[in-house]
Amino acid sequence: MEKNQELDQLAINAIRALSIDAVQKANSGHPGMSLGAAPIAYELWANHLKHNPKNPTWFDRDRFILSAGHASMLQYSLLHLFGYDVSAEDLADFRQWQSKTPGHPEYLETEGVEMTTGPLGQGLASAVGFAIAEAHLAARFNTEEHKIIDHYTYVLHGDGCLQEGVTSEASSLAGTLGLYKLISIYDRNQITIEGSIDLAFTEDVSKRYEAYGWQVLHVADANDTKAIGAALEEAKANTTQPSMIIVESKIGYGSPLEGSAATHGNPLGDENIKQTKEKLGWELDLPAFSIPNNLQEYLSELQDELGQAETEWQETYVAWTAANPDLAQEFNECFEPNIEEIQNDPEFWNFSGKQATRAASGQVLNYLSKKVPGLIGGSADLEPSNNTKIEAFESFSAKNYSGRTLHYGVREFAMACIVNGMNLHGGLQAFGATFLVFVDYMKPALRLASIMDLASLFVLTHDSIGVGEDGATHQPIEQLSMLRAAPNTYTFRPADGKETAAAFLFNLKEQKPTILALTRQALPTYDQSSGTGTLHGGYIFQDCEKEPELIIIATGSELEPALAAQQKLTEQGKQVRLVSVPCLDLFLEQDDDYLGLAELSASPSYRIRNLLSINIEKCILI
């Protein structure tokens, strides 16, 4: 289609008008970045981003991540204008209960939103995971004749994201890996909530990112869409480095409050909105959340043109499938591995002797690597201790994107974000690993995994004071309580290999955020341990002959002393039931009559643990 500069500018101003009207109606929100960054976003979406509004989940689309999630109305306006399932009524419902346009973008709630953002920095950090996923799948499945994986990850962020330490962690790794299909667009308006960034952020970001190994480009004026477009094309032309495009903008552009922190997180007010629209040349008589008919027609034509990219890809994909049937089968299994075959394979459940559950986890990972072609992951520089090396495949590196063992470096927070990004991208079952005590570094990303309902998997070893001589800094005592308090997160503390294998199986089957807390010390392999029971969260490990007088509940390494206690009490004539509960949350989701929950509450019970209890158990409710 023939581009029309006047209508393109009208579209940019439509983004601005829609955004400030929505924030004003909600009496809450962040209009400033939407006003300043609208030309950046429109130039990207209209002329560079490969996407199809009629099929938002097309696999080879470019990914767009708004790391500065507070500017959500910028993204919602784009989605509306480009024909996604975001109506004018949805814009008017901005920040309202159960609307498609929540205060910050939410994955699965709004069509076209690739991930939940809002906690600053995590969008940019997770974008590294998206880029790793694209590079890995492209290296494995593209052929000289056909490219079925060939897309970019774009992330739009502001000054605040770059002040978060997690962006330093992730960007450093991205530069090391040469992730050249990752393009960051930095909306540099130099304002945060408290005022000018000079208050707390005076570093030279260009030099910092050049030191990370990135290409850094500059655009002097956010309203210069030609310069923005040229920078995007220059970034795409670089095939050895990720790119950051630094764009100088004005927060609250066009409003009487332009350049002021007052536009960051407050409605402009009716009079300021009127003056803003006048300055932008927006038709004042046009009802809120409406756009001119000629602009609607122009954008509809643009939407049809955008869909052509998928049509061409579908033709390529059909040809690739016909030419590479084995690769096509493997590619499909990256999305849908044969879980039933794994569950029914005796080898999957085959453990013997005394073995640390971290060692059992390594055994399971290496078994699954041959059955789950999308399995990829590694450790935050603790692979020999975490047992996370995938032996049959090489490491992922700048020289070998097909490798399946990742080396995240000492970057726990970034690792968790990157795992989320890979799982969001699709086609991979990604995991990360470190010591359980260091999960504190990862907590914000675990929370987003929970909110987004991702199948992110984290292998956390050295799970108790059994760590021993490393001392208090490395002995986790409160971390399990924190993890078990997290909603929609399933924390497993297995007692042996079979329970460990079942925890991995749960993650594959249920596609839920999953955490494995594993031992450093060797534990017995029990004949009576149950994979099926573990998939219910808990089960009767060893029962008594009659009705129980006492129930002992234990998890992980504490099952061994609990079994010894149960046996000694049984010798004394007591009726004692021993219950293994490797995953408390999953156990509590079962029917009330499963394992006699009512009976559990009626019988005296003792819990054996090597960590702090949740304080509510010590309280008397009045």
N, C-alpha and C positions, 0 to 999 in steps of 0.2 A: 504494500500500500504506500501511497505517497504521504510523507510526513508533512504536517502543517505546524509551523512554528507557533503561530498564534493560538491554535487549539492546544498544543502542548503546554504553553504557558497557562492557558485557562485550566487545564487539568491540574497543574501544580497549584494553582490558586484554589481549585476545588478541594484539594487535600487540606489546605490551610483552613478554608471556610468550614468544611465538615468537622474538622478537628476542634476548632474553637467553639463551634455551636454545641458539639456533644459535651465538651467539658463544662460549658456554661449551663446546659440543661441538667447535667448531673450535679452541678455545683461542687465538682470535685474532679481532679485530674491534673494533667501536665501538658499545657498547650505549647510551651516554649520551643521544645525540640521539633514538634510537628511543623511549626511555622518556619523554623530555620532550615530544617533538613528536607523539606518537601521536594526541592529540585533534585537533590541527590537521589532520593528514593524513586522518584518518577523516572528519571533518566535510566536508572538501573532496570526497573521493572518494564519499561516500555521498549528499551532498545538493546538490552544486554542479557537480562535474566531469561534463561530457557525454562519456560513453564507453560502449562496448559490449564487455564481456569476451568475448562470443562472436564478435566480429569486431574484434580489436584494431587493425587497420589501416584501419578505416572512415575515409574521408578527412576528413569534417567533424567528427571528434571534437575535443574540447579536448585540448591537449597538456599533459602534466605532466612537469616536469624537476626532478630532485633534484640541484641544483647542489652540495649538500653530499654528494657521492657516498660519503663514508666511512660515512654512515648507510644503507648499502645494505639492511640487513636491515629497515629501516622500509619500504622500497619492496617488497621481496620478500614481506614479510608481507601488505601490502596486496594485491599481485597474487594471492597464495594465497587470501586471504579473499574476494576479489571474483570468483574463478572463472577467472582466467587460467591458462595452462598452467605453473603452478608448484606442484608437489605438496608434500605433507609430506616426502616423501623428498628432494625437491630442497632444502627448507629444511635438512634434516639434513646435506646435502652442502655446506653453506655453506663457501666458500673452499677447496673441494677441486678437484683437477685435473679439468678438462673438465666441471665441473658447470654447471647453469643459474644458479647463484647465486654468481658470483665475488665477490671482495672488494669491488670497486666495480662499479656497474652498467655493463654493456657492451651497446651497441647490436648487434642481430642475434643476440646470445647468449641473451637472455631476452625472452620475449614480453611486450610492454607497456612495455619500456624504450625511451624516445624517443631517447636519446643516451648515449654513454659519458661518464661524469663521474668525478671524483676529483681532478684538478688544480683546486684551488679557484678559483672565479670564472668559469670557462669556461661553466658551465651557465647562469648568469645572463646572461652576454654573448651566448651563442648563442641564448638565448630571445628576444633582440631580433631576431635573424634570423628566427625562427619567426613573430614578430608582424609583421614587415615582409612576409613571404610571405603571411600571411593577409590583411593589409590590401590588398596589391597585387592578389591574385587576386579578392578581394571587389569591389574597385573596377572591375575589368575584366569580371567575369562575372555578378555579381548584377544582377537587374532589379527594377523596382518590384513586379512580381507574384511573383517567386520569388527567394529567397535560398538559393543552394547553398553559399556559403562564409560561415560565420557561427560562428566558434569563438574561444575564448580560449586564451592561453598562460599557464599557471601555473608558477611556479618557486619551489621551497622551498630556502632557504639559511640559513646561520648567520652568525655574526660573522666567521668567517675569510674567506668569500667577499667581504665588503665591505672587507676589508683589501687585497685584490688590486687593483692598479691597473686591470686590464682591466674591472672592473665600473664604475669611474668613467667610463672611456672610453665604454663601451656605454650606460650609463644616461644619460649626458649626451646622446647622440644620440637615445635613445628619447624623452627629454623634448622635445627639439627637434622631433621628428617627431610628437609627440602620439599615441603608440601606445597607445591607450586599452584595447585588448584584451590588454595585457600586465599581469599581476598578479603582483607579487613578494610572497612571504610570508617575512618575516624572523623566524626562530626565535632570539630574542635571549636566549640562556642565559648570556651574558657569561663564557664559559669557552673557552679554547683549550688546546692541549697543555701549554703552560708554566704555565698558571694563569689568573688573572683577566685579563680584557681590559684592565683598568686599567694593566697593565704596558706596553701599547703602543698602545692604541686607546681614546681618551677623547673623540673628536669627537662632535658632535651629529648623528647620522645623519639625523634628521628634517629639520633645517635644510639639510643637504647635499642631500637629495633634493628638498626643496621648491625649492631653488635650481636644480636640474636641470629643474624644471617638472613634477614628479610630485605626485600627490595622496598624502598620507601619513596613514594611519589607525593607531590604536593599540588593542591589546587587552591588558588588564592581567594576565590570567591564562590561560595556555595550556589549562587545564582547563575554561574557560568556553566550551563549544562554541556556545552561543547567541550570545555576543558575537562569536565567530569567524565564524559564519554571517552575522550582521548586517553585519560588516565586508566580507565577500566580496560581499554584495549591494550594499553602498554602492559598492564598487570597480567593480562591473559597471554601476552606474547612471551613472558618470562617462564621458561620451563625448568628452572632449577631452584627457584626461591618462592616462598609465600610473599605476598605483597600487602603493604599497608598504604592506603591512600589517605593522606591528611588533608581534610577540606576545612578551610576557614569559613565559619558561619556566624550568624548573629542569632542568638536565642531570642525568641519572640519577634522574629523579623516581620516588619510591616505594622507592628502595633505601636501605640504610644509608649509602651514599656520595653521596646526593643533594647536588647543588651543588658536587661536587668534580671537579677535573680528572682524578682517578683513574678516573672512569667514561668518559672520552672514548675511549680506545683500548685498553682492557684488559677481559678477561672479569671478571665480578663475583665469581666463585667460588661454589661450591656453597652455602655457608651464607648468603651474601648474596642469592643467588637465592631460597632458601627464605624468607628474611625479606621480600624484595620481594614475592613472590607472596602471602604472608600479608597484607601491608599492602594489597595491591590486591584482596584477597578472591578470589584465583584458587584454584581447586580443586587442592590439593596432590597428590591421588591421580591426577589426570589425567596420562597419559603425556606426555612431551615431544613437541611438534609435533602435539598433538591439540587440538581445540576441542570444547566441549559440543555435543550434538546439537541443542538448541534454537537455539543460535546459528547452526549450519550451515543449518538450515531457514530462519531469518530472512534470512540473507545470500543464500540461493538465490532467495528471493522478490524480494529487492532486485536481484539480477542480471537477472532477467526484466524488471523494471520499467525498468532502465537500457537494455535493448535496444530499448525502444519509441521512443527518440529517433531511432535509425537507421531504423526502419520508416517513421516520418513523413518523414524526410529523403529516403528512397528515393522516396517518392511525389512529393515536391517536385521531385526531380531528373528524374524521368520527365516530369513536366509541363513543366519548364523546357526539357528537350531537345526536346520536341515543338514548343514555342513558339519556340525559338531554335536552329534547326538549324545556322546558320553559327557562332554562338557555341559551340555544343556541339562542332563540329569543331575549332575553334581551341583549346578547352579540352582536348580529347583530344590535340591535337598538342603541348600544353605538356608532356605526359607522354611522348609518343612522336613526336618530329619525324621527318620523312621524310629520314633520313640518306642513304639510297641516292640520292635525287634530288640532294642536295647533292654527294655524291661524284662523280656523273656529270655535273655541270654544268660546262662549260668556263669559265664566268665565275668560278667559285670558285677556279680555278687560274690566272687571268689576271693576270700581273704583268709589268712591263717597266721597263727603265731602272735606274738606280741608286736605291736606296731603303733607308732604315733598316728593320730588321725590326720596330721599334716602329710605323712607318708602315704596313708590310704588315699588322701585327696589327690596326690600326685599320680598314684596308680589309676584313679578314676579319670583324671584329666587326660592322661595319655591313651586310655581306652577310648574315651569319647572323641578324641581328636581324629580317630580313624572312622568314627561313625557319624560325626556331626561336622560336616565340612565347613560350616560357618563359625566353628569355635576358634576364638582368637583372644589372646590376652597375655598377661604377664604380671610382673611385680614392680613395686617401687624400690628397686635396687636390693631386693631381698630374695631373689629367686632361689638361691641354694637353700635358704632357710624355709621359704614358703613352699618349696617343691612344686613350682609352677612352670617349669620348662617343658615345652611340648617337644619330645625327643625326636619324633619322626619328621619334623619340619624345621627349616632354618628360622633365624630371627628376622623380624621385620626391621628394615633399615632403609636409609636413603638409597642404597645400592640394590636393595632387594625388597620391594613392596609386597612380594608374594609370601614372605615369611609370616609365621603364625604365633611366634613368641615375641611379645612386645617388651621393650625395656623402657619403662616410664621415667627412670631416674628417681632421685629422692624428691618426689613431687606428689605426695599423697592426695592432696586436694585436686590438683590437675588430673591425676589419674582417674579419680572418681568421675569428674566431669567428662573426661575423654571416653570412659566406658559408657556413660550415658549417651554421648554423642554417637558412638558407633552403633549402639542398640537402637537409637532413634532413626539412624540412617536406614537400617534394614539390611537383611541378608547376612547378618552376623549375630553370633551369640558371644558377646564380649564380657570379659571378666578382668578384675584387678585384684592385687594381693598386697598385703603388708602384715605387720604385727597387729594384733587386736588393740594394743594400747594406743596405736597411732590412728585409730579410727576417729579420734577426736579431730584430727586435721580434715577428715573427709565429711563430717556431719552435714554441712550445707548441701553438698551434692547428693548425699543419701536422701535427704529430705525431698529434693526435687525428683529423684527417681521414684520415691513413694507417691508424690503428687501426680506424676505423669504415668504411673502404673507401668514402669519399665521392667524388663526382665534382667536388669543389671545384677551381676553376680560378683560378690566380693569374698575372697578367701582370706580369712584373718587368723593367723596362727599365733602360737605362744599365748594361750588363752587364759591363763590364770597365774596365781602365785607359783605354780609349777615351773614357771620360767626360771626361778631359783636365783642363781648367783648374779644375774644382771641387776638385781636390786629393785628398789621401789619405783624408779622411773619407768621400768619396763614390765612391771607386774600389774596387769589390768584387774581392777576390782570393781569399778563402777560402770565400765563400758557396756557390759551386757544389759544392765538395767536400763541404760539410755537407749540401747538398740531395741529392746523389747517394748519400750514405751512408744516407739515410733509407729504410727498407724500404717497399715498396708505394707509392712516390711516383715519378712519372715526370717527370723534368726534361729539357725540350727546349731546346737551344740552336741554333736554326735558322740556316742560312746565307743564306737568301733568302726571297722571298714564298711559293714553293711549299712549302718545308719548314715555314714558319710555318703555312700553311693546314692542312697535314697534322697538325700538333700539335693544332690546334683540333679537327680531325676525330677524332683519337685520343680526345680527351676525351669527345666526343659518343658515339662508338661503344663505347668500353670502360668508360666511367663510372668512371674511376679518378682519384685525386688527381693533378693535372697542373700543372706549373709551366713557364712559358715565360720563358726568359732572353733578352732582346732588346736589340739595339744602339741606341745613340743615333746613331752614324755611318752614312752611306749605304753600302750594299754592292751589288755587281752582282746582276742577275737572270741566273741561269745556264740555258742551254738544257738542260744535262745533269742538272740537279737533279731529284729524283724524289719525288713525293708518296707513291707506293707504297713506295719504299725507306725513306722516313721512317717509315712505319707499321710497318716492321720494325726501327726504331731506328737502322739504318745501312745503307749500300749502297756499291757500287763507283761512285764519282763519275766517275773517269776511269781506264781500264785501260791496260795496256801490251799489246804485240803477243804477247809470249811469257810464260813463267813469270816472275813478279816476282822481281827481285833485292832489291828494297826496297819496303816499304809505308809510305806516309805517311798518318797518321790525323789528321783535323782536325775541328773543330766551329765553327759560327757564323762570326764575322768572321775567324777564322784560316784558313778555307778559301781565301780569296783569296791570301794569300802561299803557302799550301801548293800551290795550283794553279800559281803562278808557279815554285816550286821544282821541281815535278814536270815541267813543260814544259822547264825549263833542263836538268835531268838527262837527260831523254829526248833532247834535242838532243846531249848528250854521249855518247849510245849506251847509256845505262842503261835497264834494264827496271824501271819504277817504277809502282806502282799507288797511286792516291789514293782513300782511303775517307773518306766523310763519315759521321760518327756523331752525329747531332743528339740522340739519346737513348740514353745508354750502357746504362741498365738494361734497356730494351726490346730493344736489340741483343743483350745477353747472354742474353736469354730464348729466342732463336731456336735452331733445331736446329744441332747442331755443324757440319753441312756447309753451312749457309747462309753464303754469302760466303767459304767456305773458311776457317772458323775454325781448323781444324787447320793450314792453310797460313799463316795469320796468325801462329800461335805459332812456326812453324818458320822464318819469314822475318824478317830484321832489320826492325824497324819504328821509326818516329819519330813522336812525338806533338807537335803544335804547339799551344801554349796560351798564353793571356795571363793566367794566374792560378796560384795555388799548386797543386802536385801533392799527392796524398795521400802521407804520409810512408812508408807501407808499401812504396812503390816503391823507397825508398832502403835498405831493410833486406835483409839476407841471412838467410834462414830456416835455422836449424841443426836 
